[in-house]
Amino acid sequence: MKIDIEAASAKLAADPRISDYDFWRSLKNLNNEIFQIANSNEPIPMDMIRWRVILKQARSKRGHA
């Protein structure tokens, strides 16, 4: 399934049910999981990379770096 990163990040950024903390916590958890996989010398799933980009862009659209 192909994910439109721009559309997904815009939709998440516009969702008032998701707090800035939710974005931060999700991104932190995802980064920790990616770090653990990388330290195990296993391949990182592309979906994880895509979701990290989506979360970063959504957070950025809300005015956070």
Residue pairs with C-beta under 8 A, 6 or more apart in sequence:
3 50
3 54
5 50
5 53
5 54
5 57
6 57
8 54
8 58
9 53
9 54
9 55
9 57
9 58
9 61
10 58
10 61
12 18
12 23
12 54
12 55
12 58
13 57
13 58
13 59
13 61
13 62
20 59
20 62
20 64
23 55
23 58
23 59
23 62
23 64
24 59
24 64
26 55
27 52
27 55
27 56
27 59
30 48
30 51
30 52
30 55
31 52
33 48
34 44
34 48
34 49
34 52
37 43
37 44
37 45
37 48
38 44
59 65
